């Protein structure tokens, strides 16, 4: 009996230490941003309805203009989780292409607050920015900073999916508020052909009001296949004509937009595998 008491006491100590370790190592979990194929943090922190209680989570940047990216450019980013009266916050964030794979590269700059972890979703490893233990211990709001290097080429729209937790610091998942949102980043489109005049390909993009067609004049050294895309001024793609053959030398291609577009100002972009050029033009019917 005398030997049993110390033994049981030792087991109790191990159990307590073990349980304390689980609580104290509760870093952020990857794969809970609300992106396609993922859950959100309220799968576990489910006391309150998601996006309730007056808090918020949002993304911002100090050097990105109009939420457009230039391939290969590095952007200074922040994701902020906010709720007045709360002093502990958590975060999860990822950037995905239209095919839901990693878009660009995330580099943590607030290394004392956040880290990178991977989530395996449909056999694809998605890189997540998540909080460290007590990394979001700030009054009323916490800002997690990171750099995002845009993809090396134009991959189309990139979507940032992110979620935040406003925690009550009780050591478990109850009583916490969860917020989530997303932000679409569109490829930068030049508004002037002169800005890319070093590419000896495109000679002009015009709208022919008499036959309601957009006319693209080119001068190419080889036969190429191109896509002509139409974007409204918010950056939303409204129409695309694929498989256009660009012949050697000077040639003209026309796109009939009379039954597709409304009158307005559009950014018309022509791209091949080797280049992309754009021009802002008015289309009036």
Secondary structure, 3 states (H helix, E strand, C coil): CHHHHHHHHHHHHHHHHHHHHHHHCCCCCCCCECCCCCCEHHHCCCCCCCCCCCCEEEEEECCCCCCEECCCCEEEEEEEEECCCCCEEEEEEEEECCCCCECCEEEECCCCCEEEEEEEECCEEEEEEEECCCCCCCCCEEEEEEEEECCCCCCCCEEEEEEEEEECCCCCCCCCEEEEEEEEEEECCCCCHHHHCCCCCEEEEEEECCCCEEEEEEEECCCEEEEEEEECCCCCEEEEEEEEEECEEEEEEEEECCCCCCCEEEEEEEECCCCEEEEEEEECC
